[in-house]
Amino acid sequence: MTIQPVELPETIIIGVLALQGAFVEHMHYLQRLRPQGHTIKAIPIRTLTELQQCQALVIPGGESTVISSIASHTPGLLEALIDFAQDPQRAVWGTCAGMILMADENGIGGGKKKPVKGWQGLGGLKVWRNLFGGQLESFEAQLSIPALSNPSQPFNAIFIRAPAVHSLSPELKDKVEVIAQLPEESCPHLPPSDSPLGEPNPEDLSKIWLKKGKKMVTSFHPELSGDVRIHEFFVEKCVLGR
């Protein structure tokens, strides 16, 4: 199916889900951008009315279970977020916990907390929570990413209790773009194969930045890097589609 472009206003409102987690940093980064022909206005999203103002959405890092729980107790918000995440016309980016929420509802493994309501933004994505380890195993990786502006400058990717891709469905693999991967020596150990998610795919563990149409997920925290280029990519490629 061909997705027809949507005419965007001169001022583009990008919502950052502000229920919990690192949402303020995302807002600061987005406000620094000056895309040609448009102005970016970043607003915090805590209610259905605020979400309805937005042309695009960022789901930040934090605690996926907490974010999902708070959304479910806010009138109309969870249902609207699910619709927003699944609408192919809407640009949505999930980072870390946001990546977990963009996975299939029955495609989230790991952790001892109650199951998360998946918002299925990509469709066919399975994710394993905290596969890179706990807080003490947080790390940084200098990555060369050809898709970014000024690609000769490495991007400092910060991983904090980061999820990893468990596996991609065959249908998603045909449609998704892998924008960045970790070197093999930095990849986490395989999650257990006897989990309800089934057999993990070792080749998918290294995939830390995926894009499908207007949807995007990163397992790391670009909003903590001091580098706005991934936010710039999201606005140019996912929001503006150019």
N, C-alpha and C positions, 0 to 999 in steps of 0.2 A: 504494500500500500504506500503510495506517495503522500508525504505529509506536506500540505500546502503551507507556505510561509504566512505568518501572522504579522500584520502591520503593527509595529511597536511605536509607542509614543516617544516624543523627544526625551522626556524624563522617564527613565525606566526604574520602577520600584522593585528592588530585590529584597525579599524578606529573609531574615535570619531567625530561625526558630530559637526563641529565647526562654525556654522552659528550664534549662539546666545546661551547664557546660560552657565551652569557650566561644560564646556567641559574640561578645563585645569585640574581640580581636577581628573576627570576620567582618564586622560592620566597618571598623576602621580601615581595613585593607580595601574593601569595596569602595568606600568614599574617596579613596586616593586615585581611583581610576578616572581617566578622561577619554572614553572611546569616541572616535570621530563621529560627529553628528548626534550624539546623545549625552545626556547627563545621568549619572547614577545616583539614586537615592536609596540608601540602605535603612531598613526599619526593623525593629524587633517584633517578632510574632509571638503573641501569647493568646490571641483570641481568633475566632472565626472571622470576625469583621476585619481584623488586620490582615489576615491571609488573603481575603477577597480583594484587597487592593493591589496585590503583587502580580508582576509578570514572571517572576522567577523566585526560587527558594534555595537557601542553603541550610542543611541540617548539620549542626556542628558536632564536635566531639563531646564527650561527657559519659554519662551512664545510660546506655540504651534502654535498660528496663525502667529507669526513672523517667526519662523523656517520654517513653510510650505510656507509662502509667499516668503521668500528669496530663498528657494530651487526652487520654480516655476519660478523664474527670472534668474536662473543660467542654462545655456544651457545644456540640457540633464540630469540634476541632479535629478529633481523630479521623472521623469519616472524611472531612474535607482534605486533610493531609494525604490520606490514602488516594483519594481521587486526583489530587494535584500530582502526586508522585507517579501515578499510572497514566496520566494524560500525556500523550506523545508531543503535544504542542507546548508543554510547560518545561522550562529548563529547571532542573533540580540537581543539586550537588550535595552528596553526603560524605562527610569526613569522619573517619574512625568510627565512633558510635553511629554517626549518620550513615556510614557504609553498611553497618549491621542492619539498620532499619530499612535500607534499600534492598536488602536481600529478600528472597521468598519467605513467606511466613513459616513454612515448614523446612526452611533451609538455613536455620541458625543453630549452631552447636557450640558447646563449651560453656563453662561457667556453672555455678551452682544456683543462680537466681532463677526465678520463674521465667517461662518462655516469653519472648518478646513478640509484640505484634509487628510482623514484617509488613512493610509498605510496598514491597515488590516493584521498586522503581525500574529495575533493569529487566526482570523476568528471566528466571533461569540461573540466578546467582545464589550459591550456597557459601556461607561465611562461618568461620570458626572464631569465636570471641577469645581475645587475649592470647592468641596462639604464639605471639612473639614474647610472651612472658608478662610478669607483673610489673609494678612500678619500678622495682630495682633493676629490671632488665631493659628499661628504656634506653634507646640509643639513637644516634644520628648517623646519616649516610649521605655523603656527597655524591650526587647523581648527575650524570650528563643526560639531558633530556632534549633530543633534537626538536620536539614539537614546541618548545618554549621560545620566546623572543630572546635574542642574545644567547643562543644555545651553547656557545663556548664557555659560558659561565656556569659552573656546577650549581645545582639546587640543593640546599641543605634540608633533607627530609628528616623530620623528627617523629620517632615512633614511641608512643607512650601507651602501654597496655594495649597494643594495637591488635586488631583482628587481621585475619588473613583469608584469602580466597580458599575455600575448601574445594570447590569445583564449579565449572561452568557447564550448563547444559549444552548439548550439541547445537541446538537452535541458537542459543546466545553466542556461542563461539563464532558462528557464521556472521553475526551482526555487530559484535563488539570490537572496539579498537583498544588495543593494549598500548597505552601511552608511555608507561614506565614500568620497569621491572627491577627487582633487586638482583645483584650477583648471587650466584648459587651459595657461596659461603655465608651469606647473610640471611638465608632463608630459614624459617623455623622448621622444627621437626614435624613430621606428618601427624595429624590427629588420628585417633583410633579408628580403625576401619569397621569396627563392629558397632558404631554409633548409629542412631536412627537416620543420620544423613547418608550412610552407606560409605562406599570406598572413596577416599579423597583422591584427587588427581595431583601427583607430585609436580607436574608441569605448571599447574595453576597457582601454586603457593607463592611464586615469585612475583605475581602480577599485583602491583600495588596502586595502579592508577588505570581505571577503565572508563571508556566513554561509549555510549550507545545513543545515537541521535542527540537529543537535548539533555540526556541524563549522564551523570558523571559520579564516580566514587573514587575516593583516595583512602587508603588505610592509614596514612600518616596525617600530620597536622601542618598544612601549609601556612595556617594563620599564626604560627609561632616562629616562623622561619626568618622574619624580617624581609622577605622577598615576595613581592606582589604578583609575580609572573603567572602563577597558577590561577589566581583570581582573574587576572587579565585574560588568560586562556578561556576560563569559564564564560566570561562576559562575551568575548569575541566569537567563540566557536559554538557555545551552547545557547546563550541568550540571543545574540545577534545573528548567529549562523552564517558567519562570513569568514 
